[in-house]
């Protein structure tokens, strides 16, 4: 199993550009999520999904869109990048939502918006 | 209010000694889970240990143990026999029964192991 994969590893955007961060998992996990990590603030939840076709907002959803058309993929779209979105982005997945499951994290994408 | 509080931004420990990383949490749920993750300088998030709110015993995983004090709402991570490879950021996180499988993270503690 590859686990949770994320692409790209690094990205530099100009203010106003859009892009999609890719996330895929091969463990048939129901739950997937996106977090951002900023210095001194830990990880904060952006969006999450409890299954294909179902998404919901987390703590900091503004400026981001998600969709979940398959179990495996959960892309994160930045609609119009802003310097405040400079961060490290982690995708995570877990087997379900009914119990207390460990989340498996991808390697992260470091995004810089200039 | 913060759901997870980690009050130690940085900690130092001598190699082979034990160290305790503090974590307090805030929830009104009766059923919840507490997790610790390690983030080395390479950046990946590594799951270490889990404690359920109804678990009667403190969780242990190798050199890691969780000192769970429910009445005080604390879930401190104890690392025994520290190794140089333990130098990393450590995050405490909580999942409440309500809210899918979403995790709330603390701000982390940077542990440095001194040879």
Interface residues (C-beta under 8 A of the other chain):
Chain A: X31 X33 X35 X40 X41 X42 X43 X44 X45 X48 X50 X56 X58 X88 X90 X92 X94 X96 X97 X100 X101 X102 X103 X104 X105 X107 X108
Chain B: X4 X32 X33 X35 X37 X43 X44 X45 X47 X50 X52 X91 X93 X95 X100 X101 X102 X103 X104 X105 X106 X107 X108
